[in-house]
Amino acid sequence: RSLINALHVAGLSYLQLGQTDSAAYWFGRCRSLAVQLADSAWIGISEGNHAMLALRQGRVGEAKQGFISDYRAALRNRDSTRAGDMLQQVARIYLGNGPADSALPAARQAFSLVWN
């Protein structure tokens, strides 16, 4: 798992630097290793990684689907904090891109996951 985490951190670092091609490369390596090891938590996290990248590149629909995939994986792995974080990202997408009336219920559920 430490190698998966290192690949994840490399991708996040490149994303933070705005080097999306390099971020995509390292996120892809992270996902490949997670799949190879059948690590469902890291497979979900890699979906969230790609969602962040897609959102940064303006591919909102793809980002929303990635955040939802990570949210579902987090629920399966009983990681309520990560599930709440991903649902918060979905709520932000709803707020900015519609349907706006879906943003508040998603945000409330995200809050509930994180604080309960």
Residue pairs with C-beta under 8 A, 6 or more apart in sequence:
1 39
1 42
3 33
4 30
4 33
4 34
4 37
4 39
4 42
7 26
7 27
7 29
7 30
7 33
8 26
8 27
8 30
8 42
8 45
8 46
8 49
10 26
11 22
11 23
11 24
11 25
11 26
11 27
11 29
11 30
11 49
12 23
12 49
14 20
14 22
14 23
14 25
14 26
15 23
15 49
15 52
15 53
15 56
20 53
20 56
20 57
23 53
24 50
24 53
27 46
27 49
27 50
27 53
30 42
30 45
30 46
30 49
31 42
31 43
31 46
31 47
31 49
31 50
33 42
34 42
34 43
34 45
34 46
35 43
40 73
40 76
40 77
41 73
41 74
41 77
41 79
43 73
44 69
44 70
44 72
44 73
44 74
44 76
44 77
44 82
45 70
45 73
45 82
47 66
47 67
47 69
47 70
47 73
48 66
48 67
48 69
48 70
48 82
48 86
48 89
50 62
50 66
51 62
51 63
51 64
51 65
51 66
51 67
51 69
51 70
51 86
51 89
52 63
52 66
54 60
54 62
54 63
54 66
55 63
55 89
55 93
60 93
60 96
60 97
63 89
63 93
64 90
64 93
67 86
67 87
67 89
67 90
67 93
68 86
68 90
70 82
70 86
71 83
71 86
71 87
71 90
74 80
74 82
74 83
74 86
75 83
80 113
80 114
80 116
81 113
81 114
83 110
83 113
84 109
84 110
84 111
84 112
84 113
84 114
85 110
85 114
87 106
87 107
87 109
87 110
87 113
88 106
88 107
88 110
90 106
91 102
91 103
91 104
91 106
91 107
91 110
92 103
94 100
94 102
94 103
94 106
95 103
